[in-house]
Amino acid sequence: MIPTFDEARAILARYNKEPFHLQHGETVGGIMRYFAATYDPGREEYWAVCGLLHDIDFEMYPDEHCIKGQELLRDNNVDESIIRSAMSHGWGVTAVTIEPELVMEKILFTVDELSGLIGAAALMRPSKSVQDMEVGSVRKKFKDKSFAAGCSREIIQRGAALLGWDLDELFAKTLRAMQASDARP
């Protein structure tokens, strides 16, 4: 089954109770919906569902991240194409061996980490919002390795390379996606 966004939200909530994890899923889902409008028009909901469900297992099974997620999604009869795409974001980071191949998978791989860095930077702003943030602010926080240290700069750089984008292009596109989807940090 390819769940609707609301059905996917209910699936995510079965395994995640922490507001942070639920909000992260919503944020990444919104970013993916935005990118789909450009890179795969007509499939915005599909991309959003992949983004929403990508960390389904992280709260309960952090040591089995992206492995346990496959099982949880199968238990909920989620289509294998969504399982593959959502879990590919753990390639090279977790035990999952699913390499991001589709544009959607490469974007998810990259923006999962980058959205965390941008969200953390937004919380430091007086507005607590991405709406007034500019690429230069993201670049500055990216270069500061002690800022949001849990957000892997290596993954962000690898993702940009997979997409064939330089970092400023990646920062600008992701920031626009977060602004358009009114993503909350």
Buried (B, 14 or more C-beta within 10 A) or exposed (E): EEBEBEBBBEBBEEBBEEEEBBBBBBBBBBBBBBBBBEBBEEBBBBBBBBBBBBBBBBBBBEEBBBBBBBBBBEEBEBBEEBBBBBBBBBBEBBEBEBEBEBBBBBBBBBBBBBBBBBBBBBEEBEEEBBEEBEBEBBBEBBEEEEBBEEBBBEBBBBBBBBBEBEBEEBBBBBBBBBBBBEBBB
